[in-house]
Amino acid sequence: MKVEVRLFATFRNERFKKKSFEISSGITTPKEILADLGIKESSVAILLVNGIHSKINMPLKDGDIISLFPPVGGG
């Protein structure tokens, strides 16, 4: 199964911005992708799958696009 992961803001620090992953059958949810990338669940403010707000345990399908955003602030 192939999915695309897009990282935003501080998640890009020392990581890729956009990457296609060929994932094994053992990784089937965004939660498992986060673990593989070393990103804590509590660090994710917004999780989108194919542009739609999603849950961390949502089953993924071939071709899905996962977008991850940390909390951001401004002033």
C-alpha positions as CSV (number, residue, x, y, z in Angstrom):
1,M,0.0,0.0,0.0
2,K,1.3,3.5,-0.8
3,V,0.3,6.7,1.0
4,E,1.7,10.2,0.9
5,V,2.6,12.0,4.2
6,R,2.7,15.8,4.3
7,L,4.3,17.5,7.2
8,F,3.7,21.2,8.2
9,A,5.4,23.9,10.4
10,T,7.8,22.5,13.0
11,F,7.1,18.9,11.9
12,R,9.3,19.7,8.9
13,N,12.4,20.4,11.1
14,E,15.0,17.8,10.2
15,R,12.3,15.9,8.3
16,F,10.9,15.9,4.8
17,K,8.1,18.2,3.7
18,K,6.2,15.7,1.5
19,K,7.0,12.0,1.1
20,S,5.4,9.0,-0.5
21,F,5.6,5.9,1.6
22,E,5.3,2.3,0.6
23,I,4.0,1.0,3.9
24,S,4.0,-2.6,5.0
25,S,0.8,-4.4,6.0
26,G,1.7,-3.8,9.6
27,I,1.1,0.0,9.3
28,T,-2.6,0.7,8.7
29,T,-3.4,3.9,10.7
30,P,-2.0,7.4,11.1
31,K,-1.2,6.5,14.6
32,E,1.3,3.9,13.4
33,I,2.8,6.4,10.9
34,L,3.3,8.9,13.7
35,A,5.1,6.2,15.7
36,D,7.3,5.4,12.7
37,L,8.2,9.1,12.3
38,G,8.9,9.6,16.0
39,I,6.1,12.2,16.4
40,K,4.1,12.1,19.6
41,E,0.3,11.9,19.2
42,S,-0.1,14.7,21.7
43,S,2.0,16.9,19.3
44,V,-0.5,16.7,16.5
45,A,-3.2,19.5,16.5
46,I,-4.7,18.7,13.1
47,L,-4.7,15.4,11.2
48,L,-6.2,15.3,7.8
49,V,-6.7,12.3,5.5
50,N,-7.5,13.3,2.0
51,G,-8.2,16.8,3.2
52,I,-10.8,15.7,5.8
53,H,-10.3,16.0,9.5
54,S,-9.7,12.4,10.7
55,K,-9.1,10.3,13.8
56,I,-5.7,8.9,14.7
57,N,-7.0,5.3,14.4
58,M,-8.7,5.7,11.1
59,P,-7.9,2.8,8.7
60,L,-5.8,3.9,5.7
61,K,-6.3,2.9,2.1
62,D,-4.0,2.8,-0.8
63,G,-3.4,6.3,-2.2
64,D,-4.4,8.3,0.9
65,I,-2.8,11.6,1.7
66,I,-2.1,12.2,5.4
67,S,-1.4,15.8,6.4
68,L,0.0,16.5,9.9
69,F,0.0,19.9,11.7
70,P,1.4,20.8,15.1
71,P,-0.2,23.5,17.3
72,V,0.8,26.9,15.9
73,G,0.5,30.3,17.4
74,G,0.9,33.8,16.2
75,G,0.9,37.3,17.5
